[in-house]
């Protein structure tokens, strides 16, 4: 059995937990359980009257759940946060932690199809119960829709040219594995910067398959409804699309980045961010865990 630490090495672990400003008897939520590193660190700071509710839609993560009376694992997408907390009678909460992105386990398991480093099914579903895989998108989307996906979620240069290349390749043979996709992309893969290009393409497909930005938007909106005044919102993201959403939400209470003010000129927003700048891993942490290099941690207090 894979242990939590082998499953995923939590990034900025102490910064995340410290940012929650944990009250020993409080109610806390970790919406991205994964290997359970953050959840276990939170439990260490809670007394017997406290509660920790964690979410994860990936069945591979469920086996990492600790046996602890204070702990509840919700096997669902965190977009359903409020419904589950209401059902569990755990409202309002004192703090919420979200460590977005993909776990090391997901990246390193070839059969999941998240990484171009391994051959495997072109799947990328975080929830095995979801109907559409990355292969479905690659083989069924037309050029325009595929190009929009690559451009919006991967910020891929020349997205239409890339989409046309994929569509041309699939006319000869359905693309069902990661290596088949790499072969299809070969005519448009740059000789230098190939790793970045492929990472962008795979990111775009993964985000679309799992509707990650839709889930994040739902989570942030609900965070204002479930966190009590003075409670904490702690979010760590790994690419600019997520970070922009989190930053705009904390600053203005929407995703446009615009500020809203009352008739007296006072800023109206559900959260007060601790800083306009994100916390990032140290060089030492990046050296230990290269996947930490793109992490950005933003924290805020409920107004």
N, C-alpha and C positions, 0 to 999 in steps of 0.2 A: 504493500500500500504506500502511495506517495504521501509524504508528510507535508505539513503546511509550508515549511521553509523550502522544501524541494519544489513544491507546486509553484510558489511565487515568493520572491524576496521583496517585502514591502519597502517602498521608497519613502524617504523622509518620515520614517516611522514615528520617531519621538516628536518631530515638529507637528505632525498630524494630531497625535494624541494630546500633546500639550495645548494645541490650539482649541481643543474642545473645552478646555477649562472644566474638567470633569468634577461634578458634584457627586460624592460617593453614593448617595441614595437616589440618583437621578435615573431618567429613562433616556437611552441613547440608541441611535440607529446607525449601522454600517451598511450602506446600500450596495456595497461591492465586496462580498465576503471573500471570494477567491480561496487563497490558502489559509485564511483566518488569522494572518499576522496582526492586522490592525485590531480585529475583534478581540483577540487574546490579550493584547496590550491594554485595551479598554477595560476588559473584565478584571484585570489586576488592580485597577483603581476603583472598582465598585464594591460596595458592601452587600450584605445578603438581601437587603430590601430593594436593590436596584434591578433594572432590566436592560438587556441589550437585545435588540432585534436586528438581524442581518438578512440581507436579500442576496440571492444569486439564482440566475436562471440556468446556469450550466451544471448539468448533473455530475460532471467530474469534480466539481467543487463541493458537492454535498457531503462526500465522505470525510471531509476535513472538519466537519462540525464538532465542536467540543461537547462533552456531556456535562452540562452545567445547568442547574435549575434556573439560573437567571437569564439563560440564553435561549432565543427562539430563532430558527432559521426559516425564512420564507422562501420557498422555491419558486420564485416568480421574478419578472422584470420589475425594476424599481419604479417604473412609470405608474404602477398601481400602489404606490406608497400609502397614500391616505386611506384607501379602502381597507388595506390590510391592518393598518394601525388602529383604525376604527373598530374592525372586527375583533382585534386582540385587546381592545379597551386600553390602549397605550397612548392616549392623546391628552394633553399636548406633550411634546418631548423636549428634553433639555439640550440636545445637540444632534447633529447629523454629519456623518463623514461619507464622502464619495471619492474613491480612488478609481478614476475612470480608465478606460482603455482595455488592453488585452493582457492577461496574465502570462507569465513566463511559460507555464504549463501549456496554455493554448498555442503559443508561438512554437514551442518545442515538440509538439505532438503532430507529426506529419499527417496522421489520419484526419486531423481537424481542418487542414487546408488553409490555415491562417498565414503561413510563411512560404515564400518562394525558395527557401533554403532546402526544403524537403519535397520529395514527390509524394503525392497523396491525392485523395478526392478533392475536387474544387468545391468545398463545402462552406466553411466560414460561419456556420450558424453557431451562435452562443447558446441557443436553446434548441436542443435536439427535436423539440416538438414543433418548431417552426416549419412551415411548408416549403418556402423558397430557399434554395441554396445559391451560392455564387455562380455555380454552373448554370442554373436557370436564368440568371440575369445575363450572363455572357452569351448564352445561346438563343435567348428569346427577345431581348431588347433590340429595337432597330437602331440604326446608326445615330440618329439624333438623340434618342433617349440615352443611349450608352455614352455618347459624348458628353451630355449634360451631367450624367452621374460622375464621370471621370473629372470633369471640370469643377463641379461643385464640391465633391467630397474628397478629391485627391489633389485638387489644384494642379492637374496635369497639363503641361504645356502641349499645344497641338492636339487637344483632346479629340477633335473630329478626325484627324489623320489616324490617331491610335484606334478610334472606334471603327473606322473603315477597314483598317488592317485586321482587326479581330473578326469583323463580319465576313471578310473575304476568306479568312482561314477556316471559319466554321462551316462554310459552304462545302468544303471538301470533307470535313470530318467534325463531328460534334466535339466540343472542348469540354472534357470532364475531369481532367486532372491538372494539378498545378504545373507540371512539366509541359503539358500540352499548351497551356496558356503562355508559358515562357517561350515556347517554340513559335507560337502565333505572333507574339510581340517582338520577336527577334529583328524583323526588318525596321522597326521604329525604336529599338532600344539603343540609346547612345553608347558609344564605346567607353566614354568617360562619364561617370555619374550614373552608371547603369543601376547601381544599388538604390540610389535615391529615386530614380524613375520607377523601378519595379515596386519599391515600397509605397510610392504614391498610388500606383494602380491597385495594389492589393488593399491598401487602406480604403480607397474609394469603394471597392466592392464590399469590403467588410462592413463599413458604415451603412451602406445601402441595405445589405442583407439583414442587418440587425436593427435598422432604424435607430441608430445610436443617438443622433441629434434630436430626433423626436422624443426619445426616452428622456434625454437630458433636459429638454425644454419642459416636459411634464413634471420632472422631478423638481426643477428649480421653482416652478410656479407653485407646486404643492408645499415646498419647504416653507413658504411664507404662511401657510395655513396650519402646519403641524408643529412648528417650532414656537415655543412660548417666548414672550418678550424677555430679552436678556439672554436667550438661548443662542447657541453657536451653529454656524454653517461653515463647514470645512470641505473644500473641493480641490482635488488635484487632477489636472488634465495633462495630456501628452501631445496635443497638436493644436495649431492655432484656431481651428474651427471651434473646438470645445472651449478653449481658454477665452476666446472672444465672447462667447455666450455667457460664461461665468462672470467675466469682468463687467460686461454691460448690465447683467442682472443685479450684481451686487452694488454697482454704482447708481443705477437708475430705476431698477424695478421692472425693466423690460429688456428686450434684446436688440433694440435699435441704438442704444448708447445715449439716447436723449435724456436730459434731466427734466423732472416734473416738479413744479413748485406750486405752493398754495398762494392765495391772494396776498399774503404778506411776504412772499418771496422765499419762504422756507422750503427746503428740498423735501419732496415726498418720495419715500422709498421704504420697502419692507426691511431692508438690512443696511447697516452702516459698516462698510468695509474697513478692516484694520489698516490697510495701506493701499495706495494706488499701484504699488509694485508687488509682483508675485515673489514668493520665496522659492528659490531653486536649490538643487542639491549642490553640495560642495564638490570640489575636484576629487577629494578622497572617496566620496560615495560613488561618484561616476566611475572611478577607477575600479572599485569593487563590483559595481553593478552598472555596466554600460547602458542598460535600458533606462537608467534614471536620468540620462543626459537631457532629455526634452521635457522633464516634469516641471510643472508650475503649480504652486500651491497658493490658493487664495482663501482668505478667511474673513468672516463677518459676523456681526452680532445682530440679532433680531431687534427691531425697534419696538 
